[in-house]
Amino acid sequence: MSRDLLYCIYSFLGLLPFWILCTSSTNKCTVRHEIADCSHLKLTQIPDDLPTNITVLNLTHNQLRRLPPANFTRYSQLTILDGGFNTISKLEPELCQSLPLLEILNLQHNELSQLSDKTFIFCMNLTELHLMSNSIQKIQSNPFKSLKNLIKLDLAHNGLSSTKLGTQLQLENLQELLLSNNKISALRREELDFLGNSSLKRLELSSNQIKEFSPGCFHAIGKLFGFSLNNAKLSPSLIEELCLELSNTSIQNLSLSNNQLYTTSNTTFAGLKQTNLTMLDLSHNSLSVIGNDSFAWLPHLEYLFLEYNNIQHLSSRSFYGLSNVRYLNLRRSFTKQSISLASLPKIDDFSFQWLKFLEYLNMEDNTFPGIKSNTFTGLTRLRCLSLSNSFSSLGTLTNETFLSLAGSP
């Protein structure tokens, strides 16, 4: 049975009610399809009576303090070991020596605080390493140097103050690096140099209060495809700096949700003009002003998320340059400032005229004065328009209400 199939079965079975999987007593592990589930049993040591041919072992939510290598020698066929939600404070290098086929190691929600150069020295076959929610505050030397096949590394929810995870080139096959919810305050040029030979595609830095993007901070990861920096309190000027630093990458997906982008101008995203950005998430930013030509630098953009903002006005050039956008989410993007009609958000005629390829437009849960004859002019490819709980004065539909959509499919 392939590892991918086993992993799918493991993930699927983990979602089923416990009573469906077995009828054995609650203090026993259950085994099915070479998958041993020993979770939630208050275990203090590794069971020694499981079948030797198991390939997946779930030890989550127990009281384990160690993973003694000697206790795993009989389970040498393991490809997935999940020891999450225990109190493990130290990992012995010989663990992977006892498990030569191990590909996925999950140690999230434990008490690991230090990783030595030898910790993973025998883990050459690992493709995923999950160390989320431990107490790792600093990476010294090169604990990940032996992980030549690692594809995903999760160090989220630790106490790291830097993205520097090594002093030498390493992790050449790494594609995903997750560092959200740490204490990283700056991205400096040299700190990602250890990934200079990597294939990193996705970098997750959300919930870090980053205040500095040093020139060239992404130079070592030019193949970067997706970058997330949500919930980071980024100001308009910092976002402009970030976009400039991303200019020499392969960035296509950029998520900047829940920051402090109150306003955009025609320079905010100028740094992205040489990229092929296709997805931009600016939701939950309290965005009130979209300056003319703000998106002029993003001709390849296909998905734009602007939901949950405070936009006051859309002009005829607010979306200038977005000729390839196919999906636009404006749900709860407009806020009425007071009870007077004068405070209603304003959408100028021809505001959507540049969106020639738009197919889906969500404008739910907004408050607008109404639809005018040229409100949606230009949307010749529109297939779905959602207006539920919007347009306060739209009490009557006439043959002119949606006249501007006459050319849509």
N, C-alpha and C positions, 0 to 999 in steps of 0.2 A: 504494500500500500504506500503511495507516495506521501512525502512529508506534507505537501500542500493539502492533500485530502485529509490527512490526519489532523492537521491544524484546523481545518474547517470543521471536522467532526468535533474536535475538542471545543472550539468556540461555540458550536451549535449546542452541544450537550450541556455546556455551562449555563445556557439560558433556560434549560428545561427544569421544571420543578424536581426537587431531589427524589420525591417518591416515585416518579416515573422511571428513574434510572435503575432502581434496585428495590429489593424488599429486605435487604440485610439490616442488621441492627445499626444504630446510629454511631457506634464506636468502631465501625469497620470501614476500611476503604472499599470502594466499588471499582470493578474493572470491566471495561467493555471496549471492544475493538482496539485492544492493545493500549487503551487509555486508562490510567489509574487515577481515580479521584479520591484524594485523601484530605480534602478541604474541610474546615470547620469541625475538626475532631479533637481539638485541644492537645494535639500531639506535641511532645517535647523531644522526640527522637524520630529518626527515619524508620519507617516500617521495614522489617527484614523478611517478610513472608509474601511479598508480591511476586507475580510471575516474572521470570527473568527476561521475557521477550517484550515487555512493555516499552513503548516508544514515547509516551507522554505521561508525565507525572505531575499532578496538581497537588501542591502542599500548602496552598494559600489559607490564610486565616487560622493559623495554629499558634503554638507557643514555642516555635523553634528558635534557638539562639545560635545554632551552628549548622553547617551542612558538611559533616565529616566525610572526607573523600572515601574512606574505607567502607562506609555504609552504602556507597553507590556502586561498588565494583560489580555487584550482581546484576545491576541494571545498566549494563554497558551499551544497550541498544537505544537508550534515550536520545531523542532528538529535540524534545521540548521539556524544559524543567521550569516549573512555576513555583517560586518560593515567596511570592508576594504576601504582604500583610502578616509578617512575623516580627521577631525582635533580633534578627541576625545582625551582628555588629562587626563580624570579620569574615572574609572569604579566603579560603585556603587555596593556593595555586594548584594543588593536586586534584581539586575537584574535577576540572576538565580533563585531567589525565585519566581519571576513572571513567569519564564520559567522553570518549574520543569522537562520537558522532553528534555531539550536542550542537544544535544550530540556533536555538532560541533559549535565552536565559532571562527570566523575569524575577527581579529582586526588588520590585517597587514596594514602598511603604515598609521599610526596615530601618535599621539603625546604623547603617554603614557610614563611616566618617572619613576613612582614609583608603586610598587605593595605591598599592605599591607597583613598582615596575614588574613584579613577578605575579601579581594577582591573576592576570589573564594570559600568562605566558604559554599555557597549553591549550588555549581556547581558539585555535586557528580556524576551526570550522564555524564559529559563531557568525550568524547573519543578522541577528537582532539581540541587542542588549538593553534591558530596561532597568534603569536605576532611579526612576522617578521617586520623589518623596523619601529621600534619605537625609543624611546630615553632612553631605559632602560640601565643604566650603572652599576647598582649593585642590586643584589637580597639580601634583608635583611630578616632575620628570615625565615619563612616557608610559603610563600604565596600559594604554590601548595599542601600543606599537605592534603587538603580535596579531592583532585582529585584522588580518589582511582581507578577509572575506566579509567583514561587517558591512551591512547595508543600512541598518537603522540603529542609532544610539540615542537613548532617551535619558537625559539628566535634568528634566524639569523638576521644579519644586525642591531644589536644594538651596544651598547658601552661596553659590558661586558668584564671585564678583568680576569674573573675566571669562571671555570666550576662549581663552588660551587653554587647550587641553593637552598640549605636548610641546616639546622643544625641537622635535625632528619631524621630517616628512613621514606621514603614516596615513592609515585608513584610506588607502587608495580607491577602495570600492564603496566608500560611504556615500549614501544618497540622501539620507534624512538625518538631521541633527536637531534635536528638540531641547531647547534651553529656556523654556518659558518659566515664569515665576521664580526667578533667581534674583540676585542683587547686582546685576550688570548695569553699570551707569554710563559706559562709553564703549564704542567700537573703535579700536585702534588698529592701525595698519598691520602691525606685526603679529597680532594676536591670533589671526586665522592662517598664518603661514604654514602651520603644521598640516593644513589641508591642501597645500599647493599642488599635489599630485592626485587629488581626489576627484570623484565624479559627483560632488555634492549637488543635489537638485533642489532640496528643500531645507530652509533654515527657519526655525520657529523661535522667536524671541519675545513673544507676547508677555505682558505683565512684568516687564523690566523697565525701570524708570531711566531710560537712556537719554542723556543730555548732550552727547557729543558723537559726531560721526567724523572721524579723522580722515583726511584725504587719502584715498587708496585703501580704505578699510575692507573693501570687497575684492581687491586685486587678486587674491589667491584663490577665489572661488568664482571665477568668471563664468562657469557653467551653471550658476545658480538659476533655477527655473521658478521657484516659488519662495516668497519671503513674507512672513507674518510678524507684525509688530502691533498687535491689538492691545488696548488697555494700557497704554504707555504714557499718556498725558502729553503726546507730542504736539507742539505748537505749529502754526503754519510755517514759520521760518525753519524749524527743525525738519519738517516734512520736505521742504524744498531742498535742504541740504542732503537728506536721505536720497531723494530722487537723483540728485547730481552724482552721488556715489554709486548708484545702481546703473549708471549710464553705460558702463563697459561690461555688463553682465548679460546673461541670456534670459533675464527676468521676463516672465509671462504672466505670473499670478502674484498680485501684490495686495495684501490685506492690512488695512490701517483702521479697523473699526474701533470705536470707543476711545478716540483720542480727543484733542482739543483743536480740531481744524474748523475754527469758527468761520473762516472765510477763505476763498481761493482767488487767485489772480492769474494772469496770463504767464506768470513765471513759476507758479507752484510746481507744475509737473514738467517744466521745460527740460529737466535733466533726463527725462525718459524718451526724448525725441528719437534717439538712435536705437531704441529697444523695440521689441515686438510684443509689448504688453497687450494681453488679451482679456485679463480680468482685473478689476479694481474694486475693492470693497472700502467704501467710505461711510458705512452706516454708523449710527450712534455717535455722531461727532458734534451735535448741536450746530451743524453748519447752517448759517443764516444767509450768507452772501456767496453766490457763484458768479465770479467776475466774468466779463465777456472774454471769450477765447481761452478760458481756463483749460479746456481739454483739447485745444488745437494741436497739441503735441502727440496725441494718442490715436493715430489713424487706424491702428490695428485692433483697437479695443472692441471686444464683442460682448462683454458682460460688465455692467456698471450697477453697483449696489449703493443706493443713496437713502435707504429707508431709515426711519427714526432720526430725522434731523429737524431743523427749524427754518427751512428756506422761506424767505419772504417774497422773492420775486424771481421769475424766470423771464429772461429777455430773449429776443430773437437770436442772440449770439451766445447764450449760455451753453448750448451743446454744439457749438461750431467745431467742426473737425471730426466728429464722431460718426463718420460715414459707414463704419462697419458694425456698429453696435446692434446686437440682435435681442438683447435682454436688458431692460431697464426697470429697476425696482425703486419706486418712489412712495412706498407705503409709509404713511405717517411722516412724510418728509416736510410737510407744510404745517405751520402752527399759527392759529389765530391768536393775536396778541391781546385783544380785548373783545367786548361784546359788540362793538360798533362794526358796521359793514365796512368802514374805511380801513379796518385793521385786517381784513381778509387778505390772504396771500394773493399775489397777482401773477397771472400767466399771460404774457403778451401773445398777440397773434404771431404765428409762425415760429413759436419757441421750439417746436419739434421738427422744423423743416429739414434739418441736416441729417436726421436719422433715417436715411433712405432704406436701410435694411432691417429696421426694427421690426421684430415679430411679436414680442411680448412686452406689454407695458402694464405694470401694477401701480395703480394710484389709489389704492384702498385706504380708508380711514383718514381722509383729509377733509379740509373744509375750504371749499371754493365758492365764489359767487355764482358760477355757472359756466356753461360751455358756449363759446362764440363760434361764428361760422368758420374761422380760420385757426381755431385752437389746435387742431390736430393736422393741419395741412402739411403735407410732405411725407406722411406715414403710409406710403404706398404698398408696403409689404406686411403691414400689421395684421396678425392673425388672432391675437388675444388682447383685449383691453378690459381690465378689472377696475371698476369704479365704485364698488360697494362702500357704503357709509361715507360717501364724499358728496361734494356739490350741494351745499345747504339749500340753495334756492332753486334747485332743479326739480320743480314740482310738476312740470309739464314737458312732454317730449313733442317736438314738432318735426316736420320734414326737413328742417334746417339744422336741428341739434347736432347731428353727426354728419352733416354735409361734407365736412373736411375729410371724412374717411371714405368718401365715395370710391376712391381708387384702390382701396385695400382689398385683399382677397376675401 
